[in-house]
Amino acid sequence: MGQGSHRGAKTFRRRRALEFLERLYVKRATLKQQLQTPELQSIHPVLTGELKAIEMVMNEFIQLFDIHEEELKMMPMSNNTDEAQGKEDQNEEK
């Protein structure tokens, strides 16, 4: 019986971690949308910096919690094309 309750807690924590990652995807999408808005052109460098920071946190979070691609595909806001592009951009910077 003790093992079942631990598994439930682990599943609950995992679900919460994935929900937090989902919020990061929403923030990233919002920043990308703001970068396309002409009225915000004057703060473009700030938005770009925030976008890079969010993507860095997302990548670290995915690695830290060992989140697999199957889990990312189940997330509505995750755009695997954007994720692949982000990884390509990181590889180019190295």
C-alpha positions in Angstrom: 0.0 0.0 0.0 2.9 2.4 0.8 4.3 2.0 -2.7 1.0 3.0 -4.4 0.8 6.3 -2.5 4.4 7.1 -3.5 3.6 6.4 -7.1 0.5 8.7 -6.9 2.6 11.5 -5.4 5.2 11.0 -8.1 2.6 11.1 -10.8 1.0 14.2 -9.3 4.4 16.0 -9.1 5.2 15.0 -12.7 1.8 16.4 -13.9 2.5 19.6 -12.0 5.9 19.9 -13.7 4.4 19.4 -17.1 1.7 22.0 -16.3 4.5 24.5 -15.4 6.3 23.7 -18.7 3.0 24.3 -20.5 2.9 27.8 -18.9 6.4 28.4 -20.2 5.3 27.5 -23.7 2.4 30.0 -23.4 4.9 32.7 -22.3 7.2 31.9 -25.2 4.3 32.0 -27.7 3.3 35.4 -26.3 6.8 36.8 -26.6 7.0 35.6 -30.2 3.7 37.3 -31.0 4.9 40.5 -29.4 8.0 40.4 -31.5 5.8 40.5 -34.6 3.8 43.5 -33.3 5.0 46.8 -35.0 3.9 48.9 -31.9 6.5 47.0 -29.8 9.4 47.4 -32.2 11.1 49.9 -29.9 11.5 47.2 -27.2 12.5 44.5 -29.6 15.8 43.9 -27.9 14.2 43.4 -24.5 11.6 41.0 -26.0 14.3 39.0 -27.7 16.3 38.8 -24.5 13.2 37.6 -22.6 12.5 35.0 -25.3 16.0 33.6 -25.1 15.8 33.5 -21.3 12.4 31.6 -21.4 13.8 29.1 -24.0 16.9 28.5 -21.8 14.7 27.9 -18.8 12.5 25.5 -20.8 15.5 23.6 -22.1 17.0 23.3 -18.6 13.6 22.3 -17.2 13.2 19.6 -19.8 16.6 18.2 -19.0 16.3 18.5 -15.3 12.9 16.6 -15.1 13.9 14.2 -17.9 10.9 15.0 -20.0 10.6 12.9 -23.0 9.5 13.8 -26.5 6.3 11.8 -26.2 5.3 13.9 -23.2 6.0 17.1 -25.1 3.9 15.9 -28.0 0.9 15.5 -25.6 1.2 19.2 -24.6 -1.2 21.4 -26.6 1.0 24.5 -26.7 4.2 22.7 -27.5 5.1 23.2 -31.1 7.7 20.5 -31.9 8.8 22.5 -35.0 9.7 25.4 -32.7 11.4 23.1 -30.2 13.5 21.6 -33.0 14.3 25.1 -34.3 15.4 26.2 -30.8 17.7 23.2 -30.5 19.2 24.0 -34.0 19.7 27.6 -32.9 21.5 26.5 -29.8 23.8 24.2 -31.8 24.7 27.0 -34.1 25.6 29.3 -31.2 28.1 26.7 -29.8 
